Structures are given as structure tokens and as C-alpha cells.
């Protein structure tokens, strides 16, 4: 039997999967096949997997991306809040606001420090760094988490000692 080379020249083909394509759960009965052709050796390789395996992988990817979007969204709101406060403070310094007006508006930006789990700080800082790559310092993270810098340092100490965050820790903390 001579191998067949399959080429797709159809103008109606689409790489978009219909919304309900992976909806039903047929367990091991529903399969997806992949056909790969190798022109050099004139062979066709067919592999298969359960549709559920693909759907589970896509679902996990979707959940991770949603979590990343929520994390980035929280950073955007944090930065917007910081910018808004700085604009208010600048207006006060330029005598565009009275001290009473400034204090009244500044109350909207008041946050109370809380104790945040070092594990949560470590996980969020690590993921945030991989997403944006901005070098925030401990005071930035303390502002983001609404906690103390010491609380942030406890979280950073849980990250690998070879990471750049280790350099943000005081020397006594670095000697684990």
C-alpha cells in the first residue's frame, strides 16, 4: 500500500473548534486522531487520544489563564489606585486643594495592613514576576498586599535562594 499525502487546500477549513465540539463526555469512546505526513520518507503517522484528555488539558489551561487575568487585573487596579492618590497629593502640593479637601479625598485611599500568609505572598510574587517581569521592591509588594514589609520578606524567603528576590532580603534572612 502506498502512503497518501494529505494536503488541506479547502478554503472553508477552519482552525476554530466549534463551541460544542468537546461538550459531551463519552469517556474512552470519543477519540481525536492526528494525521502527520512526512514527505521525505513518504509516510503517514496516525496517533489518537481520548477527547476527554484534550478537553481536560484545555480546561486546565483556561483556568490558569483566568487566574493570570485576575492577578493582572488586580495589579492594574492597584496601580491605578496608586496613580490616583499621587495625582491627588500632587494637586494638594500645587495648592489646587485645601488641606481639608485633600484629607477628605485621601480617606478614600486608606487601607489597613493585614497579616498575609507567606505562602500566598511567595506564590503571587513568583507568578506575577513570570507574567510582567517588573522589578518591584518589598515596599511595592507590601503596598500591593496591604501588609508590612516584614510580612513580604517572610514570603520572599520561601522562594528559591537563587532567585532575584533573595537579594531583597536582609543579610540575616539570607543565611538560612
N, C-alpha and C positions, 0 to 999 in steps of 0.2 A: 504494500500500500504506500502510495506516495504522499508525504506530508502536504498539507494545504496551508498556504499563507493567506491569512485573513487580513484584509485591509478595510478600513472603515472610511468610505467616501460619501456616506449618506449626509445630505445637507440637513436632514431632520434629526440627526443624532444629537443627544444632549448628555452632558456630564452631570446634570442636575437629577437627583433622585427624587421621585415623587414623594410627597409628604407621607402617604400611607404605605409606601413600599415596604417598610420594615415594621409596620404596626402589629401584625398578627404574630403570635408566638407558637410556632409549630415545632419547637424544640429541635430534635435531630432530623425531622422530616424536611425542613426547608433548608436548601443549600444554595450557596453562591459559588459559581465556577469562574475561574480566571483562566483565560487562554493567552499564552505567551508564545510568540513565534520568534524563532531565531533564524534569520535569513542566511547567516553564514553557514550554519550546519543544516539548514533546511529542515528544521524540526519544529514541532508544536508541543508545548508543555501545558498540560491542563492540571490545575490544582483546585481543590474545593475546601470549603469550610462551612460551618453552620451559620445561618443568617443571624442567629442569636449571639454568636461570638462577635460578629461585626457590630451588631446593634449595641451590645454591652460596651464595646470599646468606644463607639461613638457617643453613647450616653455618658461614659466617664469623662470623655474629652469635653462634652458640653458642660458638665458640672464644673470641671476645672476652669473652663473659660468663663463661666458665670461668676465663680468665686473671684477670679482675677479681675473681672469687670467691676465687681462690687468693691474690691480693695482699691483699685484705681479711682473709682468714683469717690470713695471716702477720702482719698488723698486730694482729689480736686476740690472737694468741699472744704477740707482743712486749709488748703492753700488759699482758696477764695476768702474764707473767714479771716485768715491772717492778713491778706491784702486789704480787705475792707477795714480791719482795725487800724492798719498802718495808714490808710488814707484818712481815717477819722483823726488819728493822732497828728498827722501832718496838717490837717485843717486847723486843729487846735493850736499847733505851734506857729502857724501863719496868722493867728488871730482871726480866723474865719468863724471860730466858735468860741463862746464864752466857756469858762471852766465848768459852770453848771450844765451847759448843753453837752459838753464833752463827757462829763461824768454820767449824765443821763443816758447818752448813746453808748458809752463804753460798758455800761452794765449788761447790755445785750451780748457782749463778748466774754462775760465772766464764765469761767469753768472751774470746777472743783477737782482737785487732784484725788485720784483713787489709786488703790493698790491693784496692779495688773499682774497676772501670772507671768513669771519669767519665761515659761514655755510658750505662751501666746506671743510675747514680745519677740522671742527668738524666731518663731515660725513666720510671723508677719514681716519682720525686718528682712529675713532671708528671702522670702517670696517677693517682697517689694523691691529689694535690690536687684533680683533677677528680672523684674519687669521694667523698671525705669533706670536703674544704674546711676541714680543721683547719689552723691556722697553727702547724706545727711549726717549731722553730728548728734551727740547724745541729747543736747537741749532740743533739737528739732524733733527727735523721737519722743522725748518727754512731753513736748507740746502736742504732738500727734496723738499719743496715748492718754494724755491728761494725767500724767503721773510724774514722779520725781526722776531726776537723772540717775539716782542710785537704783531705782527700780529698773530703769532701762539697762544699766550696766549689769545687773543680775541676769537679765535676759540675754544680753550680748555675750556674757561669759559662757552661755550654753552653746554658742556657735563654735565651730571648729577653730582651734588655736591658730591655724594657718590663714584664716580669713582676715580681710582688711578691718573687720570690726574689732578684732582682738587688739589692734593698735589704739582703739578708742578707750580701752580700759586702763585704769590706773596701774602702775607697775606692781603693786602688791597683789592685785587681782590676777595679773598675768602669770604669776608664779604659782600655778595650781599644783 
